[in-house]
Amino acid sequence: MKLALISKFILIIILPLVLFFSGCSGASGTGPGGSSEEIEKALVFIGKGEYQPAETALKQALRFAEAEGNELNFVRGNKYLGNVYAAYNLPDEAHRYYDIASSRADAYIQQAQSRNDTSLFRFKVEQANILNNQAILYQSQFEYDKSIYTLEKVLSIDRELGNKEGEYLTLGNLGRAYRDEAAVVLGRETVKGKQQIEKSIELFDQALALRYNGSDLANKARSLELLNNNAAALEAYSLAVSQFRKEGNSQWVSIITGNIGKILIDQAEAESDPVKKRSLYISAKDSLNYCLQGIEAVRGNIGKDAARSTFFDDKIYYYENLMKAQLRLGEKEELFSTIERAKARSLLDLLYTKDFSSSKQYSDEVKDLIKKEKELSNLISKVQDDPDSSDALKSYSSQYDNVIRLLAEKEPEFASLKQVAPASLQRIRELLPETAMMLEYFTGKNFSVVMLITKNDLRVRELNFGSYAIEDTIHSLRESFVQFNTDAGKFKRTVMDREREKGNRNWVGIWQEEWKNTVTSDDWQWRLLNLHGLLIGKEFADILKDAGKVYIVPHGILHHLPFGALITAPQNLDFSKTKHLVRPKFWLEEKSLVFLPSASVLEFIVKKQSDNFSNALIIGNPVYPSPTWAKLPGAEEEAKTISDEFAEKTLLVQQEATETFVKENISKFNVVHFATHGEFDANALESKVLFTATQQDDGYLTAHEIFDLDLNASLVVLSACQSGQVGGYVRDRESAGDDLVGLTRSFLFAGAPRIIATLWFVDDKSTSSVMKKFYENLLRSGQPVHEALRQAQLEVLNSDENIDWVHPFYWAPYFLTGMH
């Protein structure tokens, strides 16, 4: 079987096809044992998504095939290794193995044709499979010309062999290549772009003539949609829904129904008649709700935490369009519910599953059912996005439903965990402290919104920017913060070198005076003022004046914005451009700010909160596992100074500050403070806090490892660089639905109700000052955590110790996630 694919990103934009690695066709080789056995073993691993043991088995198969003289298995082994490396997202290596397989197959075919070899057919089928896989990989790299050229070769082989099944699949892949090049590279409005989309429709029709199927109907509909032929697109989508129902593929029925909802919204936006407009929005809402019920049902069945979030990323557009319909219909409470559905699901699934399972003992019968449930979840997750796997999906889903039914009888609580519902608006209001208010954000590609929630009111404001526009603004802002600190350091070194050359050892005073009189860039002040108006606005700002505290639930790139640094009014800004630094009024001076990954997480955190801060684990300046990490003597001093505030504590610095000790002992402490390097990774589960390495551990405590810890801490402080960033947004990638992973999320999941973290590479000295003042406020003055942190930041902001500390770089990166 060749790879029949429908773009996962079918709704709004066309992105690269996702390569689905089936076993593909081809004989199993020559007899039992040797290369054939290793290949079959590898295919089992590939089916489970276990690529490393598959790679090992395939490389062994190649050695056996060479020894046996089994040319077919040598070709097949290299082909499957190409699939494995494509799954690793290593396209160059994948192409290398595909090229080896293709060249050996070509050589055999040339020789076999001269001697009329009976194996010729099997090698040509393999060659078609190899080329087909390469073509799809080219599409994932946006190399559409190569993909189209390769697929044309596959089509010729299919027709030469009389392989109608292969021909229809290749025609579909070719149609998608033409269409995706038009949508992604050429632009659908260009003459050539339109021609390519029209060509794709012809190819889908040819495929449908060979085999009538839902996949090609849906892709034809998408092409028609790109040509703005919405009426024909709706008709084709409706036919696709009917066909997918006949094929038993309920997952794709849901997705295509969502596509129908998107077209109905576009029609509603263009409709001038208010009655027709409202009717279209209602129809769109119904279609999108149906779509999302199906998506969430499948998602609840996916066993792996990371897989749930990955599965969800490309489905976020359906939620975005449902939100738009609800806002246009004035359904504010329903809009809140959809935002929480879109943002909260992965994290809620994790939190509630751990909260329940960690304290529950199961019978052997239930354990067997749980094991079966996980196995079926993994199988469903592997086939749910492949339209040609409808029979397998139907079988696995039926088995899964039966297991869940039995679990519901034996352990109702466990069964209920498969679909954890976000909290209702009424419940959020009950959980909000009396004087607190909440700002909840959603930033989509085409629709963004903020909701203001109080005990008695709910207000909504549509934000007039796409997620990409706000991303550029926030990235530029953050880069300007870091640049200020870099420029300050360069200026200091320049003056120091100059004065030392003169033999002047008293250069510090000269440097301070010259720097104080240097006018620095003021771009950041205008960006922060503009962002306050954009993200909060006058109406909400006036209401928020009465709030004792503001909970902020960011989304996407907004997780990376220091809200406390927003400038609330233009007073004191440098209109003359003659000042070293401006001293505006920052929002943090007016309000305590507390952050949440989702509003619904309040329910979980309330159960965990504690005000016991008596016993601390304090770690500072470990021996870092790589010399590329600079020593942080200030962090060590910070740790020692903080330890003086605790009667009961364990202080570990340098060689003693090991990852192994942390893993083995962290559950014994109710305050955990790490003054060390931290790093955000684009693969957020690999974000890490650094410690001293041991024989057991490498010194990198990753977010993935933190998920497996059990904490009893009331407070975790990550006085580490970039410890607060999450995986909901990574630059140059799509904004995700779930802002799931990152160090703060990991510690929250591990059991901590409050986490203090940072947004960027922080300054050693200002961090030490913030943390010292924070613990004094918390432990000596008895201030609540949120207020203790706020006052510490304000003391640094207003400090005479360093004229630059008024700049947000030095005091703004720290934030509190969790309950006050």
Steps between C-alpha positions, in 0.01 A plus 500: 500500500631847414442801717160658452497830683268790559657813637460526876490878462203493268298775662656840453844466351675218327817388671725206413346159490569279796678180406319189616729201517318184415671175427461566125482218255765247407577139569635399836820351362642157478385264768511525881786654700770738384411822320132412462454443872681824591286700256177354638623576853574859395152542349346401834709768673406759236134415551544583870689819426816353655752621244829439680462120529359504146819671381715242676305211347514651151876554510536138607271403211730680256801304626308173464370597154851574375625165635202314349521679167133596553474811284128550561539509877798732464276740307215463748728548801637827364150618413376440854809668645405802289157488665657481844727799441208697358317424826807633685457820293842445341407545132857494367566161655159377384576602142841332522341164581225549244766575237692184587182294478396666173839462330525130594143439382575682173813294444313175559215606271744580218668161533174310542348649184786353294440150638123506554532448878177401680590734790476802273143582601581495872798732456292746296237506774775573752639774278157664486473482880843656549432784259159561653651532848767735368239714329306545822820584684576764236158652566574521872811701403299728267690359199189464292669490159704198607191341651295547184783370279540192722127428517477520121761221486295297752189548290681367193607189692146446632355518151772278355421235762125541462487580873164682524514516881840663486394729216205647691718559809774666294249722320375621840852571625580680176186711527598607850853586386366731226252662738741543789761663276235745387383577855838513673750613236333659199198662663150397409426842346776476239425374151730200540362434847144482369610277215667261743191485722286429194749229402467348848122478455549311172735255675258445789222431247722244325570333834127496584424340163730211597373474856229712658634598844461760771862613498503625141152651535620700800814612320302601195275705729803673651628590152160644410506698823839647407343616172228673709238270348331446835176359360680222313734448798204452736349246262828306478550512877147366549574212263824435691309484831257247353784290360703504820188386686469208258868421556446507876751780550329712766815702569503641148124556509571733795787683331319556170191622688730758658615609155136552406461715811795716392342568159169589665681755719661655193157526341356653817779760515417605142119494544327840536153377597500473885251211509696293246826595669379372838365181342836431336685555830265258675552235230877554519494467877307173480743358244806602701358364826438167329854506364656574839302232682653246263849646530487506880372144513799378300735721695377356826600158369860595423718351767819703489499850650719655231297324230181659632644847463655426159175351374322815612730764351360486147139482623512837680350679199168328558482642850604840369212504253250378759608787726441746218147368443422513874626857531295612200193334655562671836549167681763616752479211746520247219803691364672470839432126502647458150815694591549271797430193287764617254764591756455278800448145387850351496602657829174403669529143377848483649419667832188302577642170383801532727295633791278195484737222399775589747276424797307204361568125516337287232403136488682273256192493277488878484876520438457269200220718368710815546786337312263402219356853494848648455589254223181582310551875559841480335362300207215750450744793508708339224214445254258784575656743249518256209181491291596157362508342847126524562457123552779490758369815671151355516630175652726669755228749599250220555748311718585820686135579572457150640802540729379839624155348566659228713718757678194713569346200675814411697654846556262786407752768606769376266261483206389858566860618471497431125292813446575762768273801447631855546345693788184697438488879518291473816763280665781740402308785661459295817875437510600863437592688818252775584694798362680312221430524128619285210619576147483198269663523156478302181725592206423325173620543147187683390310560823618622840302596807533600866236438768474690829346286772385633837277359770193650334593600148641361176628729226653417163721697266616380161867575448580646160813308419592156376737289706782568252475879541520487878784250485723744310422777747577292808815349352630847409422620851683212667798540267519870587507412872792265454675745267491771768687274742746402225565865408555589865759226533683605181507863611648403836773289339586776252545760774693256719744413219546864405571619852730208583707582191543846654610337825185619677389239751209709624301444184174395670389851585583624150303214346198564724494870421538452124237223489255709703528773236457257208162510326376142447231372265147580612317268257398264781294766678276557197456128443395445863256792487354372173469143632309621806244667275490203264470220758302675776346821366334788681169327583667201665767719663232708670326189635829344613576803719265347758676162498711407800685248286487399133525142380636484145447197277722561196507306176772429245756779473338691787660250739827669407384856577584668836153638570624683809720719281208632292486879514156627598527868401727725289613714795878514557586352162798646315350705220819705474729196456757659732485270806718209596189306609136591546308428820142436393213357705503121467192282550673301775506818708121499494410129524611163628507258207467122524519273196317179415542255211120484480211620711393140565831422668375706796291198599809284526724758669245577770524138617879521518560839658683525830671781688769288660837659415705359789737250337701595190720332242730769363741437214742753353769503233556127439796364308335518160507188280662692212772769510294705254284606796652794687540479876252707700675619816210737562263202502712329764500815711124527444448144623711556812326828581154346455588204718546739793126567489412136579542318830469163325676469171734299282746720311694345214750685283757405238596128510229407752217648292427181306205405285494164678447660842217711359320203350538286813417763762287778353177358645630565856491880471220757498712774339728426203735769371730448202755777430661356191491506123184398323428470132187501286508255211290515183401146596364626831508159670879530465509836681729455795642615833872437544667321793820312573519173308551160665546146374120455512397835349638735233435823690216612271165471682256522212133595503427142398680370813330756725161364390596174675587662835266514801520836679355604834634854466282805562734706284758435227728787397691465172753780527630380164519637148194447276339269757154639433471451126260239364453294186177661390697726274837453338623765258443421132253225585125492525338610824374192679166435666630374831770702673596172660865452566785689657665510840218680683240260359714205600535614861128575513427148384752359747290646783613859566209750529727805455804551277710811459694500173668730249443594137851564372870473582504703821764725652694333781508796740145628455369144537686458828350825625144407392522160668651630823225760536231247400585261785528784748151614400361145512662366818567808712208722403252220437389639162313266263719349228363719221542819699843401634623453142339822377651709778843345441481591132391854582786543746748408225319725252528794740848414630786751504750213478509504120355771273417238236274292722204717406517320163258201480786265406611491862174468698222394257584137407380352831143379525282282721294213365236350728297601804573801717 
